């Protein structure tokens, strides 16, 4: 906990640079603090600051994924076209909700690395080079994992399939 207190501002800045929101970064570092208080590491940590950076980054990804899924659901409902006014029977809203659930299920079912890279690139807007550096893998592997995620989404999600193959539904 001493390392966390000593490097608190460095951790907040590290997360802020990656996710572009100071309040989000503070929340993530506080989450990490609570997590470590509730369940400290079982073994001694050889490099405490590196450990805290990794735990904070992973927590930020998890929290952002959860926030995005939650806000996408509510924002998506708020952004339904005006044709869903009083005369709407709810069919379009139901279809939208089902499609969103289908997309989230497909993303959640992706293997861990392609899912992580897809979310970092598409949701967080990180360049593939930066993802490669952060994860310690080659740019080629980032491209392969991202391509795998996109192929799976296009294959399994009806709206993506229609966009790629118009008239083939």
N, C-alpha and C positions, 0 to 999 in steps of 0.2 A: 504493500500500500504506500510505502514511502516513495517508491519510484513513480507511482501514479500521481501522488501529490506534487512531486518534483517536476514531472513532465506534463502536467495537466494542460497547460496552455499549448505546448507543442502538439499534443494529441488532438486538441480541438482544432488547431490550425491545419493539421494533417487531414483530418476528416473534412473540414471546410473546403480545402483546396479540391478534394475529390468530389464533393457533393454540392458545392457552391451555396451553402447555407450555414451561417454561423449558429443559429438557434438549433438547427438539426444536429450540428456537430456537438454542441453542448449536451443535448439530450442523449446522444449516443455515448459520449464519454461518461455521463452520469449513469447510464444503463450498465456500462462496463464496470463502473465502481460498485454498483449494487450487486452485480453478478459475482464479482470477486469477493465481496463481503459475505454473500450468502454461500458461495461455494468456491473457496480458494483452490488454487492448483494442488493436485495431489503430490507432485514431485517438485523439487526446487527448480526454478527457472534460471537457465544459464545466462540468458540475455533478456533481462526484464523489459527494457524499453522496446526491443523488437517484438517481444511477446505482446506487450500492450498495444503496439501499432497493429499487429495482425488481428488481435481480438477485437479492437475497435473497428477496423475495416470490415471484418466479417459481420459484426453487429450492425454496422451502418448498412451493409448490403441487405441483411435480413429485415431491418427496420424499414428501409426504403422500399423493398419489395412489398412488404405488408402495407405500407402507406399508399403505394401506387395502386395496388389491387383494390384497396378500400376506396380511394378517391376516384379511381376509374369507374368503379361501379356507380358511385353517387353522381359524379360529374357527367358520366355518360347518360344517366337517366335525366339529368337536368338539361342536357343538350339535344334531347330528342327533337325532331323537327316539329314545327308548329302544326303540321297536319295531324298531330296527336291531340288536338284540342278536345272539345266536348264531344265531338262525334266519333272519337276513337273508341273502339271496343277493347283496346288493350293488346290486340294481336301483335302490333308492331313493337310495343314495349316488351312483351313477352319474348318475341323473337330476338330483340336486342340483348336482353338479359341472358337468354340461352346461348347466343353466340359468344357473349363475353365470358360466360362460364366455361364454354368449350375451349376458348382460346387460353384462359388461365389454366385449365386442366392440362392442355397440351404443353404449355410452358413448364408447369410444375412436374410433368412426367418426363421432361428432357433429362438426359444424364447430367450429372452435377456440373461438369466443366462446360459443356455447350450452353447449359442454362445460365451459368454465371457469366460467360462471355456475352451471350445474347443480351442479358439484362444490363451489363455494364456498357455495352455498345449502343443498344437501342433505347434503353430507358434513361441511363445516366449520361449518354452522349460522349462517352470516353472514346478517344481515337484508338484504333486497333494497336498501334505502336505502344501507346501508354498501357494498354491492357497487357500486352506481352511483357513489358518491363515490370509491371506490378506483380504479375503472376509468375515471372521467371521462366517464361516459355518463349519459343520463337514466334515471330510474326506469322510465319507459315502455319503454325499450329493454331494460332488465334483465328486465322482465316478459315482453316478447316473446321474448327469447332463451330464457328459462327455459321458457315455454310451448312453444316449438319443440322443446326437448330432451324435455320430458315427452310431447308428442304422438308424437315419434319412438320413444321407449321403449315407450309403450302400443301403438303400431302394430306394432313389430318384436319385442317380447318377449312370449312366450306367457303367462306368469303375470300380467303386467300387463293383457294383453288380457282374460284370464278374470276378473280382479278388476273391471274396468270394465264388461265386457259378460257378466255371468254367464249361462250357458246358451247362449251363442252361439259355441261352439268347434267 
